[in-house]
Structure formats: structure tokens, C-alpha cells
Amino acid sequence: MRLLLFRQRHFRNLAFPAFRPPPGPFALAGGNGQGKTGLLLALHLALGGEVRAALGDLVRFGEPEAWLYAEVETELGLYRVEQRLAPEGREVRLNERPVSLRALHELPGSVLVSPEDVEVVLGPKEERRAALDRLIARFSRRHAALLAAYERALRQRNALLKAGGNGLSVWDRELARYGVEIAALRRRFLRRFLPMFQSVYRVLAPGEAGLVLEETVQGDFLEALERGRKEELARGQTLVGPHRDDLVFLLGGRPAHRFGSRGEAKALALALRLAEHRLLWEHHGEAPLLLVDEWSEELDGARRQAVFAYAQGLPQAILAGLWAPEGLPVCWMEEGVVLCPGG
């Protein structure tokens, strides 16, 4: 897949109306605060990605909304994606027709490698669990629908727990119905993803890396809810289920968030993103756009070289940083404007 044209209005500090990126991998260089991260975020969002920041924080101060537009060329044809971003949500159009955000997952899209990814490894389990669910959602519409149904049932059940517990059995069954399938989808996805993750990690760092899903339900879901009923009533919340599970990164069989260094966590986070890119490439039959933020500052020499080598084999990739690697065309970012050779 190739991004042919990108347009924007009122997205953070970006100050250009249109950008035609060069084909193949290229560098995006510029000083701090010039708009490199903003451009990568905008491209990732325009192609159907999600970011941690609240949508309202991505709209230029004083404006009610931002607008993004991307034209992409795929093996199936040309697609035009248009989005409006506002504090209350996103409106998406594909080839001028309104669609859900999940409809964009039918395209290869993009993978964003960010310095913040290290928090997926070292941060709280909510970060790891959310990262896993976002990744699975790129391959399974059913997973996203199941999560939404599970969260509705969870809210209802927690409300009953706080009110004394009358009528819990109905919501026990609803929670178990969706929870069992969510857990099964997570396990099935990890069986497919783990070998690719380990293969990528071996290129980046020595040692053995792994991923394991620690589940709070062992055995029958309804029985697990019944066993914990007394404690749940006391605390007013559901204590077992997919919303409490954890995706644990392992180094030599030990949890990385407890025993790993920050440098080791960066390697794991990078392996996660590059494995995501490879799996999407395999899934769609063509490579997504690879976006790497602060590539020159956050990675050591060996890992920079690994990313550079990987990017060189892609139809399009952007490596953003304070300086550009030798051998790549360079676009420059200054005060929100991007300038490329040849205009």
C-alpha cells in the first residue's frame, strides 16, 4: 500500500494544506516541536489507527474540529478516506460514503512505532490488555463487538453488586457468554502472533522473549463468579473475567515489567510493533505504511540498523527524527510545514 496524498485542517500544529509523500522509505527530519510527531499521528489516524491522546487534544486550540483526508493506492484500487475529529468522536467516510471506523480495518492501514510503546511493556496491566485488544480488533470485527457487549454487561453487573446483588444471575450468564469467547479469541490470536513476535525479537536483541496471557478465570466462568460472590459484593465490582486479565511480556521466562530494564522493554515494544506490521502484511497480502517516531533517539545503533533494514524492504515507510539515516530521501519539517525534494 502507498499513501499518495494527505490533506489536513486544524490538526495540532500542522500548518500545511497538502502533502504528497515520496514513494519508498524516506526520512522526516527536523528539530523538536516542529510537527514530526503530529504528522505521524495525523497519518496514522487518517488511515484508521488509534492513539492514546484524547481526540479533543489533537484539534488545534480554538478550533471546533480537525479534518483529515488520505488517498491510498492498494492492490485492490484507489481509496479515499476522510475523517472529522472532535472531542465527541470521529466521523469517517470511505470513498465519500459514511462508514464505521472498523470498516477501515479492511485496508492495510499503518503501524505507528512510538517512544510511548514502552509503557505497554512496563506500565499497568490495563495498558497491555488494551494494546492486545486493539491489535486483535484489526483482524477481527467480532472481537470488537464482543468487547462492547461484555463491557455493557459488566457495567450492569457492577451496578447490581453495589446495590446489594439482587438479580445477578442474569448478568452472570451474560458476562460468561461474552467473556468465554473473548478469552478464546485472545488465546487463538496469541498462538498465531507469538512465533512472529519471537522471530522479530531475535533480530533486535539476544535472549528469549515471550508473551503469555494471565487469565483470572480458571475453568468454568460461572463457577468462578460464584466462588468470588462474597468478595465482589463487599467491593462492589466484578473481580474475574477478561477485563482483569493481563498480557505479560517475558524475558528469559521472567515478567519484563518486574525484572526487565528500560532498554530491554524498548526492544520488546519494538518487536511488538514490527510483528504487528508483519502480521498485517501477511493478512492483507500487502504491507501497511510503517511510521517510526523518534527513531534516532529512542533506539540504540543495532536496533536503528534493524529498523532501517526492515524499512528498506517496504513500498513506503517514514522514519522521523532529529537526523536522517544515510541512504534515504529526506523531507524536512519546520514550524508545522513539511518540505520534500521536488516539492
C-alpha positions as CSV (number, residue, x, y, z in Angstrom):
1,M,0.0,0.0,0.0
2,R,1.1,3.6,-0.7
3,L,-0.1,6.9,0.6
4,L,-0.4,9.2,-2.4
5,L,-1.9,12.3,-0.9
6,F,-2.6,13.7,2.6
7,R,-4.6,16.8,3.5
8,Q,-5.5,18.3,6.8
9,R,-7.0,21.2,8.6
10,H,-6.6,22.3,12.3
11,F,-4.6,19.2,13.4
12,R,-2.3,20.2,16.3
13,N,0.4,22.5,15.0
14,L,0.4,21.2,11.4
15,A,0.4,24.3,9.0
16,F,0.3,22.8,5.5
17,P,-2.9,22.0,3.5
18,A,-1.5,19.1,1.5
19,F,1.4,16.6,1.5
20,R,2.4,14.2,-1.3
21,P,4.9,11.8,0.3
22,P,7.6,10.3,-1.9
23,P,7.4,6.6,-2.7
24,G,9.5,4.1,-0.8
25,P,11.1,4.6,2.6
26,F,12.1,8.2,3.5
27,A,13.3,10.2,6.5
28,L,11.3,13.0,8.1
29,A,13.9,15.3,9.9
30,G,13.5,18.4,12.0
31,G,14.0,19.9,15.4
32,N,11.9,19.3,18.5
33,G,8.5,20.8,18.4
34,Q,8.4,21.3,14.6
35,G,5.5,18.9,14.0
36,K,7.1,15.5,13.1
37,T,5.1,13.6,15.8
38,G,1.9,15.5,14.9
39,L,2.3,14.5,11.2
40,L,2.8,10.8,12.1
41,L,-0.2,10.9,14.4
42,A,-2.3,12.5,11.8
43,L,-1.3,10.0,9.1
44,H,-2.0,7.1,11.5
45,L,-5.4,8.4,12.4
46,A,-6.3,9.1,8.8
47,L,-5.6,5.5,7.9
48,G,-7.8,4.1,10.6
49,G,-5.4,3.9,13.5
50,E,-6.0,4.8,17.2
51,V,-3.8,6.8,19.5
52,R,-3.7,7.3,23.3
53,A,-4.4,11.1,23.2
54,A,-7.9,12.3,23.6
55,L,-9.3,13.4,20.3
56,G,-10.1,16.9,21.6
57,D,-6.4,17.3,22.4
58,L,-5.5,16.7,18.8
59,V,-7.6,19.6,17.5
60,R,-5.8,23.0,17.2
61,F,-6.6,25.2,20.2
62,G,-9.6,27.4,19.5
63,E,-11.0,25.3,16.6
64,P,-14.1,23.0,17.0
65,E,-12.7,20.1,14.9
66,A,-9.9,18.8,12.8
67,W,-10.2,17.3,9.3
68,L,-8.0,14.6,7.7
69,Y,-8.0,13.2,4.2
70,A,-5.9,10.5,2.7
71,E,-5.7,8.9,-0.7
72,V,-4.1,5.4,-0.7
73,E,-3.2,3.1,-3.5
74,T,-3.7,-0.6,-2.8
75,E,-3.6,-3.8,-4.9
76,L,-7.4,-3.6,-4.9
77,G,-7.6,0.0,-6.2
78,L,-7.6,3.6,-5.0
79,Y,-9.3,4.5,-1.7
80,R,-10.1,8.0,-0.3
81,V,-10.5,8.2,3.4
82,E,-11.9,11.4,5.1
83,Q,-12.3,12.0,8.8
84,R,-13.6,14.7,11.1
85,L,-12.1,14.7,14.6
86,A,-13.9,16.4,17.5
87,P,-13.9,15.9,21.3
88,E,-17.1,13.9,21.0
89,G,-15.8,11.4,18.4
90,R,-14.8,10.7,14.8
91,E,-16.8,10.8,11.6
92,V,-15.4,8.5,8.9
93,R,-16.1,8.4,5.2
94,L,-14.6,5.9,2.7
95,N,-14.8,6.8,-0.9
96,E,-17.3,9.5,0.1
97,R,-19.6,7.1,1.9
98,P,-20.1,7.2,5.7
99,V,-18.6,4.1,7.4
100,S,-17.6,2.9,10.9
101,L,-14.0,3.2,12.0
102,R,-13.8,-0.6,11.9
103,A,-14.5,-0.6,8.2
104,L,-11.0,0.9,7.7
105,H,-9.5,-2.3,9.0
106,E,-10.3,-3.8,5.7
107,L,-7.3,-1.7,4.4
108,P,-3.7,-2.4,5.3
109,G,-3.6,0.9,7.1
110,S,-0.5,1.9,9.1
111,V,1.6,0.8,12.1
112,L,2.9,3.6,14.3
113,V,6.1,2.9,16.3
114,S,6.3,5.4,19.2
115,P,8.5,6.0,22.2
116,E,5.3,5.7,24.3
117,D,5.1,2.0,23.3
118,V,7.5,1.1,26.1
119,E,4.6,1.7,28.5
120,V,2.8,-1.2,27.0
121,V,5.6,-3.4,28.4
122,L,6.4,-1.6,31.7
123,G,3.0,0.1,32.5
124,P,0.0,-1.2,34.3
125,K,-1.8,-4.3,33.0
126,E,-4.6,-2.1,31.6
127,E,-2.1,-0.8,29.1
128,R,-1.1,-4.2,28.0
129,R,-4.6,-5.6,27.8
130,A,-5.8,-2.6,25.8
131,A,-2.9,-3.0,23.4
132,L,-3.8,-6.6,22.8
133,D,-7.4,-5.9,22.2
134,R,-6.6,-3.1,19.8
135,L,-4.4,-5.4,17.9
136,I,-6.9,-8.2,17.7
137,A,-9.6,-5.7,16.5
138,R,-7.5,-5.1,13.4
139,F,-8.1,-8.7,12.4
140,S,-11.5,-9.5,14.0
141,R,-14.6,-7.4,13.8
142,R,-16.3,-9.9,16.1
143,H,-13.8,-9.3,18.9
144,A,-14.6,-5.6,19.0
145,A,-18.3,-6.3,19.1
146,L,-17.9,-8.9,21.8
147,L,-15.9,-6.4,23.9
148,A,-18.6,-3.8,23.6
149,A,-21.3,-6.3,24.7
150,Y,-19.1,-7.6,27.5
151,E,-18.5,-4.0,28.8
152,R,-22.2,-3.3,28.8
153,A,-22.9,-6.4,30.8
154,L,-20.1,-5.6,33.2
155,R,-21.5,-2.2,33.9
156,Q,-24.9,-3.6,34.7
157,R,-23.5,-6.4,36.9
158,N,-21.3,-3.9,38.8
159,A,-24.3,-1.7,39.4
160,L,-26.2,-4.6,40.9
161,L,-23.2,-5.6,43.1
162,K,-23.2,-2.1,44.5
163,A,-27.0,-2.2,45.1
164,G,-26.9,-5.5,47.0
165,G,-26.7,-8.2,44.3
166,N,-30.4,-8.9,43.6
167,G,-30.8,-10.3,40.0
168,L,-27.1,-11.1,39.5
169,S,-27.7,-14.5,37.9
170,V,-29.0,-12.9,34.6
171,W,-25.9,-10.8,34.3
172,D,-23.6,-13.7,35.4
173,R,-24.8,-15.6,32.3
174,E,-24.4,-12.6,30.0
175,L,-20.9,-11.9,31.3
176,A,-19.9,-15.5,30.9
177,R,-21.4,-15.8,27.4
178,Y,-19.2,-13.0,26.1
179,G,-16.2,-13.5,28.3
180,V,-15.6,-17.1,27.3
181,E,-15.5,-16.1,23.6
182,I,-13.3,-13.1,24.2
183,A,-10.8,-15.2,26.1
184,A,-10.8,-17.9,23.4
185,L,-10.2,-15.2,20.7
186,R,-7.3,-13.8,22.6
187,R,-5.7,-17.2,23.1
188,R,-6.2,-18.1,19.4
189,F,-4.6,-14.8,18.3
190,L,-1.6,-15.2,20.6
191,R,-0.9,-18.7,19.2
192,R,-0.6,-17.1,15.7
193,F,1.2,-14.0,16.8
194,L,3.7,-15.4,19.2
195,P,6.1,-17.1,16.7
196,M,6.2,-13.9,14.6
197,F,6.9,-11.8,17.7
198,Q,9.7,-14.1,18.8
199,S,11.2,-14.1,15.3
200,V,11.3,-10.3,15.2
201,Y,12.7,-10.1,18.7
202,R,15.6,-12.4,17.8
203,V,16.7,-9.8,15.2
204,L,16.7,-7.0,17.7
205,A,18.2,-8.4,20.8
206,P,19.8,-11.6,22.3
207,G,17.8,-13.8,24.6
208,E,14.4,-15.4,24.7
209,A,11.2,-13.3,24.6
210,G,7.6,-14.5,25.1
211,L,4.1,-13.4,25.6
212,V,1.6,-15.1,28.0
213,L,-2.0,-14.3,28.8
214,E,-2.6,-14.5,32.5
215,E,-6.4,-15.2,32.9
216,T,-8.4,-14.6,36.1
217,V,-10.9,-17.3,35.2
218,Q,-9.6,-20.9,35.5
219,G,-12.2,-23.4,34.5
220,D,-15.9,-22.6,34.4
221,F,-16.7,-18.9,34.2
222,L,-20.0,-19.1,36.1
223,E,-18.4,-21.2,38.8
224,A,-15.6,-18.6,39.1
225,L,-18.2,-15.8,39.6
226,E,-20.0,-17.9,42.2
227,R,-16.8,-18.5,44.2
228,G,-16.0,-14.8,44.3
229,R,-19.5,-13.6,45.1
230,K,-18.9,-12.7,48.7
231,E,-15.8,-10.6,48.0
232,E,-17.4,-9.0,44.9
233,L,-20.4,-7.9,46.9
234,A,-18.1,-6.4,49.6
235,R,-16.1,-4.5,47.0
236,G,-19.0,-3.7,44.6
237,Q,-17.2,-4.8,41.4
238,T,-16.5,-7.9,39.3
239,L,-13.1,-9.3,40.1
240,V,-12.7,-12.0,37.4
241,G,-13.0,-12.0,33.7
242,P,-11.3,-10.7,30.6
243,H,-11.4,-7.1,32.0
244,R,-8.9,-8.2,34.7
245,D,-6.6,-10.4,32.6
246,D,-3.0,-9.4,31.8
247,L,-0.8,-9.8,28.8
248,V,2.7,-10.4,30.2
249,F,5.9,-9.9,28.3
250,L,8.6,-12.4,29.2
251,L,12.4,-12.2,29.1
252,G,14.0,-15.5,29.8
253,G,10.8,-16.7,31.3
254,R,10.5,-13.8,33.7
255,P,7.9,-10.9,33.6
256,A,9.6,-7.9,31.9
257,H,7.5,-5.3,33.8
258,R,9.1,-6.6,37.0
259,F,12.6,-7.7,36.0
260,G,13.4,-6.1,32.7
261,S,15.4,-2.9,32.1
262,R,14.0,0.0,30.1
263,G,16.3,-0.8,27.3
264,E,15.0,-4.4,27.2
265,A,11.5,-3.1,27.3
266,K,12.1,-0.9,24.3
267,A,13.3,-3.9,22.4
268,L,10.1,-5.8,23.3
269,A,7.9,-2.9,22.4
270,L,9.6,-2.5,19.0
271,A,9.3,-6.3,18.4
272,L,5.6,-6.0,19.2
273,R,5.1,-3.2,16.6
274,L,7.2,-4.8,13.8
275,A,5.5,-8.2,14.4
276,E,2.1,-6.3,14.1
277,H,3.3,-4.9,10.8
278,R,4.4,-8.3,9.5
279,L,1.2,-9.9,10.5
280,L,-0.9,-7.2,8.8
281,W,1.2,-7.6,5.7
282,E,0.6,-11.3,5.7
283,H,-3.1,-10.8,6.4
284,H,-3.8,-8.3,3.6
285,G,-1.2,-9.5,1.2
286,E,0.5,-6.1,1.1
287,A,2.4,-4.0,3.5
288,P,0.9,-1.3,5.7
289,L,2.6,2.1,5.9
290,L,5.3,2.0,8.6
291,L,5.6,5.1,10.7
292,V,8.5,5.3,13.2
293,D,8.7,8.3,15.6
294,E,12.0,9.4,17.2
295,W,13.8,6.5,15.6
296,S,17.2,8.2,16.0
297,E,16.8,9.0,19.7
298,E,14.9,6.0,21.3
299,L,16.9,3.1,19.7
300,D,20.5,2.1,20.1
301,G,22.7,1.6,17.0
302,A,21.9,-2.1,16.4
303,R,18.1,-1.6,16.7
304,R,18.3,1.5,14.5
305,Q,20.0,-0.6,11.9
306,A,17.4,-3.3,12.2
307,V,14.5,-0.8,11.7
308,F,16.4,0.8,8.8
309,A,16.9,-2.6,7.1
310,Y,13.3,-3.5,7.6
311,A,12.0,-0.2,6.2
312,Q,14.2,-0.5,3.1
313,G,12.2,-3.6,2.1
314,L,8.8,-1.7,2.2
315,P,6.9,0.1,-0.5
316,Q,6.6,3.1,1.8
317,A,7.8,4.0,5.3
318,I,8.6,7.2,7.3
319,L,11.4,7.3,9.8
320,A,11.1,10.6,11.8
321,G,13.8,12.0,14.0
322,L,16.3,14.8,14.7
323,W,18.5,13.5,11.9
324,A,18.2,11.3,8.9
325,P,20.0,8.0,8.1
326,E,22.3,7.9,5.1
327,G,20.8,6.4,2.0
328,L,17.2,7.7,2.4
329,P,15.5,10.6,0.7
330,V,14.8,13.3,3.3
331,C,11.8,15.5,3.9
332,W,12.2,18.4,6.4
333,M,9.7,19.6,9.0
334,E,9.8,23.2,10.2
335,E,7.1,25.1,12.1
336,G,4.4,22.6,11.1
337,V,5.3,22.6,7.4
338,V,6.8,19.6,5.6
339,L,9.2,20.1,2.6
340,C,10.3,17.3,0.3
341,P,12.7,17.2,-2.6
342,G,11.0,18.2,-5.8
343,G,8.1,19.9,-3.9
